[in-house]
Amino acid sequence: MMRRVRVLLLTVLLLVTGSVMSSAPASAVIGGSKSTYGPWAVRMLVDGKPACTGTAVARQWILSASHCFFEQAQPIADKRISFRVGSLDVRKGTTVHPVPGGRVGSAHADMMLIKVPPMTVHTARLATARAVPGQAVRQYGWGATCDGDENTCQSPVLKQSELRVVRPDDPRCAGYTAPGGSDFCMEKVSGIPAGGDSGGPVMSIGPRGTETLLGVFDGSDREKIAEAGEISQQLAWIHSVTRK
């Protein structure tokens, strides 16, 4: 049986209480750190409660993970979804809602593009080359900062983990990635993404404004290994949707 542990909040989404939004965690990510930059990062909420993370990739388009938009295998209605943009603190920023019927999922990766009204935020650069084994990357999100009940420790501020790309045939990646697949595998350096970080950006590391979006985070074992859908493998699809 595959050892895959998807970072889903779908089965616990309705259990997340409003207190999550008002109580600051002791740390960010599980063992990570608070972010000081991330203008393209987007927080997704369902029924006003924390759900997943996303990335602004065009003026009217947010990219996240497809699994964030389903509950018990049923699509979540557009009217239940909202996004907070323009601030590292989810209690601030601007709220935008999906354009009805404006979701487009990838046929080959755990990725969803969501159309919203025009945003005034800095959008992420998209990688044109694949992630390389040994490459240092940074994952961003507002997800869980603790082990156990991840509903109780969703971060109100953007946080980050430092990861390193490893070969897809690395034995530790069994059940997460496969050679030639649409995901790439990462090992923990500092911090590990968890529930609520799904759909969030995995970026190259560089001076502010020069980072590129390498992947869409979609799973981890909460300890040492994480995975992300590869942007370069889905670039044609992203452009075909966002340039319409």
VOGU-3710 file (C-alpha; in Angstrom, 3 decimals, decimal comma):
1> mmrrvrvlll> 0,000/0,000/0,000  1,289/3,430/-0,857  2,573/5,444/2,090  1,166/8,649/0,698  -0,111/11,170/3,272  -1,990/13,925/1,482  -2,190/17,233/3,314  -5,975/17,397/3,250  -8,208/19,490/5,422  -11,238/18,163/3,626
11> tvlllvtgsv> -12,336/15,758/6,346  -11,812/18,224/9,180  -12,618/21,518/7,514  -15,904/22,095/9,304  -14,268/21,444/12,680  -11,929/24,419/12,443  -13,213/27,125/14,779  -12,952/30,884/14,591  -10,448/30,858/17,441  -7,848/29,515/15,018
21> mssapasavi> -7,859/32,864/13,267  -7,262/34,888/16,411  -4,636/32,889/18,308  -1,042/33,269/17,151  1,074/30,094/17,115  4,355/29,743/18,966  6,147/29,010/15,714  5,437/28,825/12,020  5,107/25,602/10,010  6,023/22,564/12,105
31> ggskstygpw> 9,472/23,726/13,179  9,684/26,446/10,508  9,707/30,238/10,732  7,512/33,255/10,083  7,756/34,821/6,637  8,688/38,424/6,025  7,902/38,311/2,301  5,327/36,648/0,066  3,130/39,160/-1,819  1,833/36,428/-4,148
41> avrmlvdgkp> 0,723/34,123/-1,312  -3,059/33,644/-0,939  -5,048/32,140/1,936  -8,092/30,067/0,992  -11,081/29,853/3,351  -14,234/27,764/3,229  -17,257/29,092/5,099  -14,896/31,743/6,463  -12,614/29,156/8,074  -8,973/28,310/7,234
51> actgtavarq> -8,569/25,717/4,499  -5,652/25,814/2,061  -3,023/28,116/0,558  -2,582/29,361/-3,011  -0,528/31,626/-5,256  -1,533/34,616/-7,363  -0,145/33,754/-10,803  -2,001/36,360/-12,875  -4,124/39,436/-12,211  -7,313/37,366/-12,127
61> wilsashcff> -6,025/33,877/-11,386  -5,058/31,958/-8,239  -3,307/28,581/-8,424  -3,861/26,009/-5,679  -4,286/22,243/-5,228  -7,327/20,549/-6,766  -8,023/18,477/-3,665  -8,715/21,663/-1,697  -11,948/22,144/-3,643  -13,653/18,875/-2,716
71> eqaqpiadkr> -15,360/17,515/0,392  -16,127/13,815/0,488  -15,488/13,654/-3,267  -18,044/16,410/-3,933  -17,115/19,883/-5,266  -17,293/22,718/-2,738  -19,697/25,418/-3,956  -18,115/28,660/-5,147  -20,246/30,693/-2,727  -18,567/28,953/0,235
81> isfrvgsldv> -15,048/29,864/-0,879  -13,124/33,082/-0,309  -9,503/34,185/-0,523  -7,463/36,680/1,502  -4,856/38,499/-0,571  -2,391/41,325/-0,108  -1,175/40,661/3,447  1,030/38,191/5,300  -1,531/38,339/8,129  -4,755/36,559/7,187
91> rkgttvhpvp> -6,694/38,878/9,513  -5,787/41,764/7,227  -5,600/42,110/3,467  -8,484/41,990/1,001  -11,168/39,349/0,514  -11,923/38,134/-3,012  -14,395/35,504/-4,142  -14,220/33,078/-7,069  -15,907/34,044/-10,294  -18,792/31,539/-10,525
101> ggrvgsahad> -17,811/28,652/-12,744  -14,264/29,975/-13,026  -12,370/26,908/-11,821  -10,172/24,914/-14,199  -8,397/21,780/-12,999  -5,333/20,150/-14,510  -5,838/16,731/-16,041  -2,315/15,662/-15,065  -1,525/17,189/-11,668  -3,118/18,116/-8,335
111> mmlikvppmt> -3,579/21,727/-9,449  -6,559/24,060/-9,819  -6,738/27,521/-11,367  -9,432/29,768/-9,896  -10,610/32,957/-11,569  -11,292/35,944/-9,291  -11,953/39,666/-9,804  -8,790/41,655/-10,667  -6,267/41,682/-7,791  -3,736/44,406/-7,040
121> vhtarlatar> -0,997/42,086/-5,807  2,434/41,096/-7,063  2,048/37,851/-9,012  4,565/35,015/-8,943  7,054/34,312/-11,715  6,520/30,841/-13,185  9,437/28,453/-13,525  10,255/27,263/-17,028  12,786/24,639/-15,921  12,377/21,615/-13,691
131> avpgqavrqy> 13,420/21,501/-10,045  16,907/19,993/-9,739  17,981/17,445/-7,101  20,009/19,260/-4,464  18,251/22,578/-5,114  17,241/24,564/-2,034  13,569/25,646/-2,103  11,175/27,441/0,218  7,553/26,504/0,887  5,023/29,090/2,108
141> gwgatcdgde> 1,651/28,678/3,796  -0,700/29,465/6,662  -1,124/25,851/7,733  -0,614/23,886/10,936  2,260/24,689/13,290  1,882/21,618/15,529  1,591/17,853/15,480  -1,685/16,207/16,416  -4,894/18,215/15,978  -3,890/20,561/13,171
151> ntcqspvlkq> -7,177/22,461/13,453  -6,009/24,018/16,707  -2,816/25,581/15,371  -3,510/27,067/11,941  -1,258/30,095/11,594  -2,767/33,574/11,211  0,510/34,757/9,657  2,365/33,443/6,637  5,142/30,997/7,468  7,771/29,045/5,613
161> selrvvrpdd> 9,848/25,885/5,614  13,226/25,299/4,019  13,439/22,151/1,902  15,829/20,483/-0,542  14,831/18,727/-3,770  15,771/15,040/-3,888  15,688/12,484/-6,681  12,235/11,020/-7,378  13,690/7,510/-7,085  15,017/8,211/-3,588
171> prcagytapg> 13,624/5,383/-1,390  12,240/7,968/1,051  9,975/9,283/-1,713  8,260/5,954/-2,335  4,530/6,594/-2,540  5,063/10,320/-3,087  6,760/10,677/-6,451  7,745/8,507/-9,383  10,337/9,088/-12,123  8,671/10,887/-15,016
181> gsdfcmekvs> 5,708/11,922/-12,889  4,163/15,362/-12,374  5,437/15,824/-8,777  8,877/16,383/-7,300  10,099/15,240/-3,889  11,734/17,339/-1,150  13,470/16,614/2,148  13,237/18,707/5,284  15,987/21,183/6,060  14,107/23,410/8,504
191> gipaggdsgg> 10,385/22,944/9,070  7,885/20,704/7,289  4,582/21,794/5,705  1,343/20,307/7,033  -2,455/20,634/6,927  -3,581/24,009/5,566  -0,428/24,461/3,480  -1,880/22,423/0,593  -1,836/24,330/-2,664  0,796/26,759/-1,411
201> pvmsigprgt> 3,842/27,950/-3,334  7,174/26,174/-3,416  9,602/28,842/-4,574  13,211/29,017/-5,663  15,339/31,021/-3,247  16,710/34,374/-4,400  16,558/38,122/-3,748  13,031/39,423/-3,216  11,172/39,672/-6,478  13,436/37,200/-8,280
211> etllgvfdgs> 12,004/33,962/-6,907  10,200/31,625/-9,277  7,257/29,370/-8,536  8,621/25,835/-8,899  5,756/23,845/-7,446  2,346/23,572/-5,801  2,658/21,803/-2,448  0,300/18,847/-2,115  1,521/16,389/0,515  3,967/15,494/3,309
221> drekiaeage> 4,626/12,871/5,976  4,727/15,653/8,618  8,282/14,611/9,483  10,906/14,545/6,727  9,458/14,326/3,207  7,151/16,571/1,150  5,974/16,696/-2,448  4,804/19,314/-4,926  3,306/19,387/-8,390  5,862/20,731/-10,855
231> isqqlawihs> 5,051/24,059/-12,505  7,274/23,569/-15,554  5,368/20,387/-16,389  2,053/22,289/-16,312  3,222/25,582/-17,819  1,406/25,168/-21,137  -1,849/24,427/-19,309  -1,432/27,419/-16,968  -0,788/29,785/-19,874  -3,664/28,381/-21,923
241> vtrk> -6,075/29,167/-19,087  -4,754/32,463/-17,732  -4,209/34,120/-21,111  -7,765/33,638/-22,330
//
